[in-house]
Amino acid sequence: MAVVKASTSDIDLLARLIRAEAEGEGKQGMLMVGNVGINRIRANCSDFKRIRTVPQMIYQPHAFEATTKGYFYQRARTAESA
C-alpha cells in the first residue's frame, strides 16, 4: 500500500537520493533516508508546508546535501555494474 502517490520517475529520483545520501551507511541508513523523505511529504508542519511530491521534497532548499553534489546526478547503475 503506497502512502505517497509516486510515478516511476519519482521512485527513480528517490532511489538516487537514497544512494547519494546514505550508500555508505548500509541498508538501514538508506532506509532511514527514505523514511525521512516520505515523512516530509506526509507531514504538514512549519518546515514542510506545501511539500506534497517527491521532487518537491528532494529539491526543497537546504533539505539534502546530496542534491548539491555530482554523485546525485550520476546515471543509475544496473545490477550488473553494481
Backbone as numpy.savetxt, mean C-alpha at the origin, in Angstrom:
# Nx Ny Nz CAx CAy CAz Cx Cy Cz
-14.12 -11.97 1.75 -14.97 -10.79 1.75 -14.08 -9.54 1.75
-14.22 -8.73 0.75 -13.42 -7.50 0.66 -13.99 -6.43 1.58
-13.10 -5.71 2.25 -13.53 -4.63 3.13 -13.33 -3.27 2.47
-12.60 -3.26 1.34 -12.37 -2.05 0.57 -12.55 -2.41 -0.90
-13.33 -1.60 -1.60 -13.51 -1.84 -3.04 -12.20 -1.52 -3.75
-11.70 -2.49 -4.53 -10.40 -2.30 -5.19 -10.39 -3.01 -6.53
-9.81 -2.35 -7.51 -9.63 -2.95 -8.83 -8.32 -3.74 -8.85
-8.07 -4.43 -9.93 -6.81 -5.17 -10.08 -5.63 -4.22 -10.01
-5.74 -3.06 -10.63 -4.63 -2.10 -10.58 -4.42 -1.55 -9.18
-5.52 -1.40 -8.40 -5.39 -0.97 -7.00 -4.63 -2.02 -6.18
-4.94 -3.27 -6.42 -4.27 -4.36 -5.70 -2.79 -4.40 -6.07
-2.48 -4.23 -7.34 -1.08 -4.19 -7.77 -0.33 -3.02 -7.12
-0.99 -1.87 -7.04 -0.39 -0.70 -6.42 -0.13 -0.94 -4.93
-1.10 -1.54 -4.25 -0.94 -1.87 -2.83 0.20 -2.87 -2.64
0.31 -3.84 -3.51 1.39 -4.82 -3.42 2.75 -4.15 -3.58
2.85 -3.18 -4.51 4.11 -2.45 -4.69 4.46 -1.67 -3.44
3.46 -1.05 -2.81 3.69 -0.31 -1.57 4.18 -1.24 -0.47
3.51 -2.37 -0.32 3.88 -3.32 0.73 5.32 -3.79 0.52
5.67 -4.13 -0.70 7.04 -4.58 -0.98 8.03 -3.48 -0.69
7.76 -2.27 -1.15 8.71 -1.17 -0.98 8.86 -0.75 0.48
7.80 -0.81 1.24 7.84 -0.39 2.64 8.41 -1.47 3.56
8.17 -2.75 3.27 8.47 -3.75 4.30 9.03 -5.07 3.80
9.58 -5.12 2.62 10.09 -6.40 2.12 11.12 -6.99 3.08
11.97 -6.18 3.66 12.99 -6.66 4.57 12.46 -7.08 5.93
11.19 -6.82 6.19 10.59 -7.14 7.49 9.90 -8.50 7.49
9.90 -9.18 6.37 9.27 -10.49 6.29 7.77 -10.40 6.11
7.12 -11.56 6.15 5.68 -11.63 5.89 4.87 -10.83 6.91
5.25 -10.90 8.18 4.49 -10.19 9.20 4.59 -8.68 9.00
5.78 -8.18 8.70 5.95 -6.75 8.46 5.16 -6.28 7.26
5.17 -7.08 6.20 4.41 -6.71 5.01 2.91 -6.74 5.29
2.45 -7.71 6.07 1.04 -7.77 6.45 0.65 -6.53 7.26
1.53 -6.09 8.13 1.25 -4.90 8.94 1.10 -3.65 8.07
1.95 -3.51 7.06 1.84 -2.36 6.16 0.50 -2.40 5.42
0.12 -3.57 4.94 -1.17 -3.70 4.28 -2.33 -3.36 5.20
-2.25 -3.82 6.44 -3.31 -3.52 7.42 -3.40 -2.03 7.70
-2.26 -1.37 7.86 -2.26 0.07 8.09 -2.93 0.79 6.92
-2.59 0.39 5.71 -3.18 1.03 4.54 -4.69 0.87 4.49
-5.18 -0.35 4.69 -6.62 -0.59 4.65 -7.32 0.15 5.79
-6.70 0.20 6.96 -7.30 0.93 8.07 -7.40 2.42 7.76
-6.44 2.95 7.06 -6.50 4.38 6.69 -7.65 4.66 5.74
-7.96 3.72 4.87 -9.08 3.89 3.96 -10.40 3.80 4.72
-10.48 2.86 5.65 -11.73 2.63 6.38 -11.98 3.65 7.48
-10.94 4.26 8.02 -11.09 5.20 9.14 -11.67 6.52 8.64
-12.26 7.23 9.55 -12.75 8.56 9.22 -12.31 9.52 10.32
-11.02 9.49 10.63 -10.49 10.35 11.68 -9.84 11.57 11.05
-9.37 12.48 11.85 -8.86 13.76 11.36 -7.71 13.61 10.36
-6.85 12.63 10.55 -5.70 12.47 9.65 -6.07 11.83 8.32
-7.16 11.12 8.25 -7.49 10.35 7.05 -8.86 10.66 6.48
-9.33 11.87 6.68 -10.61 12.27 6.08 -10.46 12.29 4.56
-11.50 11.89 3.88 -11.56 11.88 2.42 -10.56 10.91 1.78
-10.05 9.95 2.55 -9.21 8.89 2.00 -10.12 7.68 1.83
-10.52 7.38 0.59 -11.48 6.31 0.37 -11.03 5.29 -0.67
-9.91 5.53 -1.32 -9.43 4.58 -2.33 -7.97 4.23 -2.05
-7.52 3.15 -2.66 -6.13 2.73 -2.50 -5.17 3.80 -3.00
-5.35 4.36 -4.20 -4.41 5.40 -4.65 -4.42 6.64 -3.74
-5.57 7.05 -3.25 -5.61 8.19 -2.33 -4.81 7.89 -1.07
-4.94 6.68 -0.55 -4.22 6.29 0.66 -2.72 6.26 0.41
-2.29 5.68 -0.70 -0.86 5.52 -0.97 -0.20 6.86 -1.24
-0.85 7.72 -2.00 -0.24 8.98 -2.39 -0.60 10.15 -1.47
-1.21 9.86 -0.33 -1.48 10.92 0.63 -0.15 11.56 1.03
-0.05 12.88 1.01 1.22 13.52 1.33 1.80 13.07 2.67
3.06 12.71 2.68 3.81 12.33 3.88 3.31 11.04 4.53
2.54 10.23 3.80 1.98 9.01 4.38 2.98 7.85 4.36
3.62 7.62 3.24 4.56 6.51 3.10 5.83 7.00 2.43
6.95 6.74 3.06 8.24 7.16 2.52 8.55 6.48 1.19
8.07 5.26 1.02 8.38 4.50 -0.19 7.95 5.21 -1.47
6.90 6.02 -1.41 6.44 6.69 -2.63 7.40 7.78 -3.09
8.38 8.11 -2.26 9.39 9.10 -2.65 10.67 8.45 -3.13
10.72 7.13 -3.13 11.93 6.38 -3.51 11.70 5.63 -4.81
12.77 5.39 -5.53 12.70 4.70 -6.81 12.23 3.26 -6.71
12.50 2.60 -5.58 12.15 1.19 -5.43 10.64 0.97 -5.61
9.84 1.90 -5.17 8.39 1.79 -5.29 7.96 1.78 -6.75
8.70 2.46 -7.61 8.30 2.62 -9.00 8.89 1.58 -9.94
9.65 0.61 -9.41 10.17 -0.47 -10.25 9.03 -1.37 -10.67
9.21 -2.01 -11.82 8.17 -2.92 -12.27 8.09 -4.13 -11.33
6.94 -4.75 -11.29 6.72 -5.90 -10.43 7.58 -7.07 -10.88
8.02 -7.85 -9.94 8.80 -9.05 -10.26 7.85 -10.22 -10.44
8.23 -11.14 -11.28 7.44 -12.36 -11.45 7.97 -13.41 -10.48
7.23 -14.47 -10.31 7.64 -15.55 -9.40 8.97 -16.14 -9.84
9.21 -16.19 -11.15 10.45 -16.77 -11.66 11.66 -15.91 -11.34
11.48 -14.59 -11.29 12.62 -13.70 -11.06 12.76 -13.28 -9.61
11.88 -13.75 -8.75 11.93 -13.37 -7.33 13.04 -14.08 -6.61
